[in-house]
Structures are given as structure tokens and as C-alpha cells.
Amino acid sequence: MILYEMEDDCVGCPQGCINCGRREKTPHLEDLVCDCCNRSVEKLFKYDGSQYCSECILEDFEEINEDNFLEYLGE
């Protein structure tokens, strides 16, 4: 999941500054958290409606390599 907090764009300038009128709140990224293991990570992968870290996303897939690829040829 993507955790964020709403931040006010106002920087506290005197009235009439160039930023006046921009007092709306905008989202600010706080953290990326895996929906499976709940760890904070740098990158998430969206899959089947959820967001996973690289370790958890690979758990849903079966690896095919030189040692086991012949098993998959017969499918």
C-alpha cells in the first residue's frame, strides 16, 4: 500500500505573497508498504489488485530454469 499524508502548501509568507491561493492540501509520499509482509520498501509491484515487494511477488510464481524446464515442455 502507498502511505501518504496530506500537506498544506502554505509556507507562512505574509498575506499577498505569490503563493497565496495555493492553500489546498496535496498528497505527500510517506512510505511504500508491501500488502503481504507489511515491510517498508523502495519499490512495489502491483499484482491482482494488491501491491507487493519483490520478495513477496516472486512467491506467487514458479521458477523455470535449466534443471526443471523439461517438466514444463510436457504440459
C-alpha positions in Angstrom: 0.0 0.0 0.0 1.1 3.5 -0.5 1.0 5.5 2.6 0.8 9.3 2.3 -0.1 12.3 4.4 -1.8 15.5 3.2 0.4 18.6 3.4 -0.6 22.2 3.3 1.3 24.1 0.5 1.2 27.3 2.5 4.7 28.2 3.7 3.7 31.0 6.1 4.5 34.1 4.0 2.8 37.4 4.7 -0.6 37.9 3.0 -0.3 38.8 -0.6 2.7 36.6 -1.4 2.9 34.9 -4.8 1.8 31.6 -3.2 -1.5 32.9 -1.8 -4.4 30.9 -3.1 -2.4 27.7 -3.1 -3.6 26.7 0.4 -5.0 23.4 -0.7 -3.7 20.2 0.8 -1.7 18.0 -1.5 -0.6 14.4 -1.0 3.0 13.8 0.1 4.5 10.3 -0.2 5.3 8.9 3.2 6.1 5.2 2.7 5.7 2.2 0.4 4.5 -0.8 2.3 4.0 -4.4 1.0 0.4 -5.6 1.3 1.8 -9.1 2.1 4.6 -8.7 4.6 3.9 -5.1 5.7 7.6 -4.2 5.3 8.6 -0.7 4.2 10.3 -1.0 0.8 11.7 1.2 -2.0 9.7 -0.4 -4.8 6.3 -2.1 -5.1 4.8 -4.3 -7.8 1.0 -4.2 -8.5 -0.5 -7.6 -9.0 -4.1 -8.9 -8.8 -5.3 -5.7 -7.0 -2.6 -5.6 -4.4 0.9 -4.1 -4.1 3.8 -6.4 -3.3 7.6 -6.1 -2.6 10.0 -8.0 -4.9 10.3 -10.9 -2.5 6.6 -11.5 -1.9 5.7 -11.1 -5.6 8.0 -13.9 -6.5 6.4 -16.3 -4.0 3.3 -16.5 -6.4 5.3 -17.6 -9.3 7.1 -20.9 -10.1 10.6 -20.6 -11.3 11.6 -22.4 -14.5 15.3 -23.0 -15.0 17.6 -25.4 -16.9 17.1 -28.1 -14.3 13.3 -28.3 -14.4 12.3 -26.8 -17.8 11.7 -30.3 -19.4 8.8 -30.8 -16.9 7.1 -27.8 -18.5 7.5 -28.9 -22.0 5.2 -31.8 -21.4 2.3 -29.7 -20.2 
